[in-house]
Structures are given as C-alpha cells and as structure tokens.
C-alpha cells in the first residue's frame, strides 16, 4: 500500500484546521524554568491534505512549546519559543467516520467530517484538526498509455475522486503489473509529496497492464508497451523544420519526418516518413545539423557534407541546385563544428576561422556579398554558394545559426551575433539593410557584441531568437517574443537585450527552435517553453525522462537517453515517443 504524508504546522499552512488557539499571553519573561510566564501551544502534525479517503491510515503526531516574551542574548527582546516534552491523549469527534488510537494512528471508516483532538494530559492544552473523509468512486491514471524502450522508466500518476468529483489529497493505492517480466511498477514519493505516483520500469519487449487499486475495488490502468532498442541508437541528434536527423552509434546517419527538396538525404525517398531512413552514400559522420530544408554533417576528420534545399546556395557546393544526397562543401576545408540556419550555414574551421554560405539577404553570412542566387522561393536573393570568411576574421569557440542570423562566443568569451535584427535577435543595436522579402529592416553584416555585462559559455540561435547559458547554468534569451516564447518577464514583441528566463532553473544545455525552446537541467530533466500552447515559462516534460542531449526544431523536439535511444515530442504534457528502428 502507498501512503504519503508530511508534517505541517496546522496553525500556519496545515491541511486540517486548528480551532483551539487564540493568541499569545505571558509577559513576565518566558522561560522553561518559569512556565507560568509562558503560553503553552500545542501543535498537531498530520496529512498533506484536509481531504482523506475512507479505509485509509494516517499517522498524527503532536508537539508542544512554551511561547512568550523574553530577552534573547543575541537578538534582544521578542517572542521566544521553547520546545517542551508532552504526552497527549487523542480523541475523535465521530468514531463512525474515523478512529484514533493512543499513539495517534488515525483510521478512517466512512465518509463524513471528523474532528481529531490532541490534549496535553498534564496541562490540559489541546489542539483540534478537522478533516473531510470521502469515499473514492473513481481513479484516473495518466498517461493512459506508455511506450518505452527496454531500460527506460516512466512516471504515472493517479487521482482519486468521489461521486461528486471531490479530489482526495491523501489516499491509499496499490500498484500491480500484469507481467513483471515486461514492466515492473513501484510506488514513489515525489517532492512535493503526493499520493498516487508510481514509477514504471521497462524490462523486456512486449505489452503489460499496470493497474492502480484503491479501497473498495476502485481501479484504473495504464497500458505499457516496451520495445527493444535494437541496433538504432544515436550519438547525436538534430531537429529541423518538421524533420529530424541523427548519427547512429555505428556512424550511419538517418533522417525522418517532413520531406522537401531532398532534406532527408536519401535519393529513394520523395515523401514524408515517420520511420528513419538512412542517408545515401557511404559516409560516416560524427555530427549532423538539420535546418529549414537543408542538412549538413561533419565526418570524424572534419569534412563537411550537405544536402537538401539549395536555392540560395545553403548546401555550399558552389551551385544553387537542390541535392537529395550528400555532396561535399566546396573548398575542401576541415571543420570543428557547423550550424545550419533557415537559409544559410556557418562553420568553424580547424584553423579557427569562421565561414558561412547560403542566403545573405540580411547579412547572415557576416559579410557583404554581391552574388545572386535564384532563391528558395524563386525570387533572386544575395547569396554565396561556397564558404566565405566572416568579417573581421573572428575566432569563435562555438556558433549557432537561426533563421537569418548567427551567434557565436569568441575565444575571449565575448558573445557576438550578425544578420537580421528585425526582432532584436542580435541582442544589440544595429544598422539597417534592404532585403528582398521584408523591405528595410535592422541588420548587421558584421558581428556585433551582445549588449550587457553577462558572460555566456553556451549559445543557441533558432527562428528569430537567441538564448545563452552562463557558467552557473542560468538561461538568458532575446529576440522574437511576439507570443511570449522567450520565457522572460518582458512582454515586448521584440526583446533586444538578454533577459533571464523565468523560473530560476539552472541548465546544462539549451536548444532554440522556431516556436519551441528546450533545455536540460543538471540531472537530465527536460524543460520546454514557447508561444501559445507551450506556455511562456519552462515546463517539465511529462514522463520523467532523463536525457544527455536535446534538440528543439520548428515546433517539436527530440532527446537522447544515456543509452542513445531517441525520443521526440511536440507537447510537453504528453510523454514523448521513441524513434522506432526501421528494421
């Protein structure tokens, strides 16, 4: 049986209510040696809720203190509290509803209202708590279905209500798995404590039913599907605009999701796919990055290969022709890292120089160019079809590209951004440029230092926004905030300087999509936020998952477990689903 309770002062914030205490008295110097100058105050500690269920057990405890005026040698005159030992007797106002024994063990019997009184046997001081007892007629388990890979876990919760819909805060519930060889289940206590929480462990492939049972035979169940991880586990993963790619443990690269312009990298695929498809070719990649409709990857030796949409030269092969299989980025350089944005890509070469290629309508390549490409929508735009250096020859330790801007952290720890600044995504004032699609907008074709004195160690750009982490793990965001998606207190549509994300959480990594931002806490828990349905402050991902990596795309995200299993989701309150092995 599962029971949860915490100790609370009923005078302050208790679940049940103390009616017997009226205030403090005593004025001649309260001291345990002079108890007549003090007021005796009895406290009762009890359940986490004032609503209990019948046929349940709760342990109550009592303590007493002397309270009154005294002079503290450190803090001066004031009200002092001196704990004293006490022996109490217990009584119930209605033993048909609940009984209580000599040591404070409360046993509920039937629906109703009951008052439980503790009385100091020597001094007569008493305290009373009053609770509502209900009979559970319905349990509701959530989620109703769980899909996990062998070795993973998932939290499930159950709520208990009576016939009138009143919810119980403290109740007894037992858990059972129909097949412990497939999935086991354990009751757990979370912080803050609550009843009806269990942890499911995925043991072996198959289906099991986990059932929660309350008194009087009230039940509800969860269907658990456990899948074998198979050979498809991932080293790294990246979510783009409605599609995702990952580098498998064996070095093969897979993509899945929305298909357009060859973005999935398989010449035989020309439509959407929910199953991963292997990218064509024999290349073995170390990392992959998915953008709008263009994908790039780096080999272990640092060679860059790209495929997909190329109307603005974002594949970087010296042409403006879409590629449905990987092609080598022009120039033959080797790279430490790269990042694909909405219409361009940037990379850090192994010699430390930063280069970019693709559309340059808003200065997103970090330099002024005169070349023109047909454009991704058929309208000619400024571009470069092969890598060119960013102005000023900056050396960055890390970079990240958004829709039409890029940010990086220099070797000296300065955060700089360039490209479109229409919604404050550069984090600093800029000049203006005339664009093909949006007219004259704020922008910069050279890197600008982000405003403010905050120093960052990690940067993530996505859509028209940017976020960064300090060395202490504090998250800051700036840029497009039209739906409140940055998670900052500022409600302006455009936030032009870094602002701290609400909630006070600390993170070890962060990823910015178009309409979703996700981050991992030090224990691997995932939090996401964004506009509209996601909410404007970090919200924990349902299911109790722990990830070692996370990537946010347009309006969905994926994470990797310690075993390398990929899970993806679009709504934080619906547990993510594992990426299935195409075999």
C-alpha positions, 0 to 999 in steps of 0.5 A, spaced: 500 500 500 502 507 498 501 512 503 504 519 503 504 524 508 508 530 511 508 534 517 505 541 517 504 546 522 496 546 522 496 553 525 500 556 519 499 552 512 496 545 515 491 541 511 486 540 517 484 546 521 486 548 528 480 551 532 483 551 539 488 557 539 487 564 540 493 568 541 499 569 545 499 571 553 505 571 558 509 577 559 513 576 565 519 573 561 518 566 558 522 561 560 522 553 561 524 554 568 518 559 569 512 556 565 507 560 568 510 566 564 509 562 558 503 560 553 503 553 552 501 551 544 500 545 542 501 543 535 498 537 531 502 534 525 498 530 520 496 529 512 498 533 506 491 534 505 484 536 509 481 531 504 482 523 506 479 517 503 475 512 507 479 505 509 485 509 509 491 510 515 494 516 517 499 517 522 498 524 527 503 526 531 503 532 536 508 537 539 508 542 544 512 549 546 512 554 551 511 561 547 512 568 550 516 574 551 523 574 553 530 577 552 534 573 547 542 574 548 543 575 541 537 578 538 534 582 544 527 582 546 521 578 542 517 572 542 521 566 544 519 559 543 521 553 547 520 546 545 517 542 551 516 534 552 508 532 552 504 526 552 497 527 549 491 523 549 487 523 542 480 523 541 475 523 535 469 527 534 465 521 530 468 514 531 463 512 525 467 516 520 474 515 523 478 512 529 484 514 533 488 510 537 493 512 543 499 513 539 495 517 534 494 512 528 488 515 525 483 510 521 478 512 517 471 508 516 466 512 512 465 518 509 463 524 513 467 530 517 471 528 523 474 532 528 481 529 531 483 532 538 490 532 541 490 534 549 496 535 553 494 530 559 498 534 564 496 541 562 490 540 559 492 544 552 489 541 546 489 542 539 483 540 534 484 538 526 478 537 522 478 533 516 473 531 510 473 523 509 470 521 502 469 515 499 473 514 492 468 512 486 473 513 481 481 513 479 484 516 473 491 514 471 495 518 466 498 517 461 493 512 459 498 509 455 506 508 455 511 506 450 518 505 452 524 502 450 527 496 454 531 500 460 527 506 460 522 508 466 516 512 466 512 516 471 504 515 472 500 518 476 493 517 479 487 521 482 482 519 486 475 522 486 468 521 489 461 521 486 461 528 486 468 529 483 471 531 490 479 530 489 482 526 495 489 529 497 491 523 501 489 516 499 491 509 499 493 505 492 496 499 490 500 498 484 500 491 480 503 489 473 500 484 469 507 481 467 513 483 471 517 480 466 515 486 461 514 492 466 515 492 473 511 498 477 513 501 484 510 506 488 514 513 489 514 519 493 515 525 489 517 532 492 512 535 493 509 529 496 503 526 493 499 520 493 498 516 487 505 516 483 508 510 481 514 509 477 514 504 471 520 500 469 521 497 462 524 490 462 523 486 456 519 487 449 512 486 449 505 489 452 503 489 460 497 492 464 499 496 470 493 497 474 492 502 480 487 499 486 484 503 491 479 501 497 473 498 495 475 495 488 476 502 485 481 501 479 484 504 473 490 502 468 495 504 464 497 500 458 505 499 457 508 497 451 516 496 451 520 495 445 527 493 444 532 498 442 535 494 437 541 496 433 538 504 432 541 508 437 544 515 436 550 519 438 547 525 436 541 528 434 538 534 430 531 537 429 529 541 423 523 544 420 518 538 421 524 533 420 529 530 424 536 527 423 541 523 427 548 519 427 547 512 429 552 509 434 555 505 428 556 512 424 550 511 419 546 517 419 538 517 418 533 522 417 525 522 418 519 526 418 517 532 413 520 531 406 522 537 401 527 538 396 531 532 398 532 534 406 532 527 408 538 525 404 536 519 401 535 519 393 529 513 394 525 517 398 520 523 395 515 523 401 514 524 408 516 518 413 515 517 420 520 511 420 528 513 419 531 512 413 538 512 412 542 517 408 545 515 401 552 514 400 557 511 404 559 516 409 560 516 416 559 522 420 560 524 427 555 530 427 549 532 423 545 539 423 538 539 420 535 546 418 529 549 414 530 544 408 537 543 408 542 538 412 549 538 413 554 533 417 561 533 419 565 526 418 570 524 424 576 528 420 572 534 419 569 534 412 563 537 411 557 534 407 550 537 405 544 536 402 537 538 401 534 545 399 539 549 395 536 555 392 540 560 395 546 556 395 545 553 403 548 546 401 555 550 399 557 546 393 558 552 389 551 551 385 544 553 387 541 546 385 537 542 390 541 535 392 537 529 395 544 526 397 550 528 400 555 532 396 561 535 399 562 543 401 566 546 396 573 548 398 575 542 401 576 545 408 576 541 415 571 543 420 570 543 428 563 544 428 557 547 423 550 550 424 545 550 419 540 556 419 533 557 415 537 559 409 544 559 410 550 555 414 556 557 418 562 553 420 568 553 424 574 551 421 580 547 424 584 553 423 579 557 427 576 561 422 569 562 421 565 561 414 558 561 412 554 560 405 547 560 403 542 566 403 545 573 405 539 577 404 540 580 411 547 579 412 547 572 415 553 570 412 557 576 416 559 579 410 557 583 404 556 579 398 554 581 391 552 574 388 545 572 386 542 566 387 535 564 384 532 563 391 528 558 395 522 561 393 524 563 386 525 570 387 533 572 386 536 573 393 544 575 395 547 569 396 554 565 396 554 558 394 561 556 397 564 558 404 566 565 405 570 568 411 566 572 416 568 579 417 573 581 421 576 574 421 573 572 428 575 566 432 569 563 435 569 557 440 562 555 438 556 558 433 549 557 432 545 559 426 537 561 426 533 563 421 537 569 418 542 570 423 548 567 427 551 567 434 557 565 436 562 566 443 569 568 441 575 565 444 575 571 449 568 569 451 565 575 448 558 573 445 557 576 438 551 575 433 550 578 425 544 578 420 537 580 421 535 584 427 528 585 425 526 582 432 532 584 436 535 577 435 542 580 435 541 582 442 544 589 440 543 595 436 544 595 429 544 598 422 539 597 417 539 593 410 534 592 404 532 585 403 528 582 398 522 579 402 521 584 408 523 591 405 528 595 410 529 592 416 535 592 422 541 588 420 548 587 421 553 584 416 558 584 421 558 581 428 556 585 433 557 584 441 551 582 445 549 588 449 550 587 457 555 585 462 553 577 462 558 572 460 555 566 456 559 559 455 553 556 451 549 559 445 543 557 441 540 561 435 533 558 432 527 562 428 528 569 430 531 568 437 537 567 441 538 564 448 545 563 452 547 559 458 552 562 463 557 558 467 552 557 473 547 554 468 542 560 468 538 561 461 538 568 458 534 569 451 532 575 446 529 576 440 522 574 437 517 574 443 511 576 439 507 570 443 511 570 449 516 564 447 522 567 450 520 565 457 522 572 460 518 577 464 518 582 458 512 582 454 515 586 448 514 583 441 521 584 440 526 583 446 533 586 444 537 585 450 538 578 454 533 577 459 533 571 464 528 566 463 523 565 468 523 560 473 530 560 476 532 553 473 539 552 472 541 548 465 546 544 462 544 545 455 539 549 451 536 548 444 532 554 440 527 552 435 522 556 431 516 556 436 519 551 441 525 552 446 528 546 450 533 545 455 536 540 460 537 541 467 543 538 471 540 531 472 537 530 465 530 533 466 527 536 460 524 543 460 520 546 454 517 553 453 514 557 447 508 561 444 501 559 445 500 552 447 507 551 450 506 556 455 511 562 456 515 559 462 519 552 462 515 546 463 517 539 465 516 534 460 511 529 462 514 522 463 520 523 467 525 522 462 532 523 463 536 525 457 544 527 455 542 531 449 536 535 446 534 538 440 528 543 439 526 544 431 520 548 428 515 546 433 517 539 436 523 536 439 527 530 440 532 527 446 537 522 447 537 517 453 544 515 456 543 509 452 542 513 445 535 511 444 531 517 441 525 520 443 521 526 440 515 530 442 511 536 440 507 537 447 510 537 453 504 534 457 504 528 453 510 523 454 514 523 448 515 517 443 521 513 441 524 513 434 522 506 432 528 502 428 526 501 421 528 494 421 
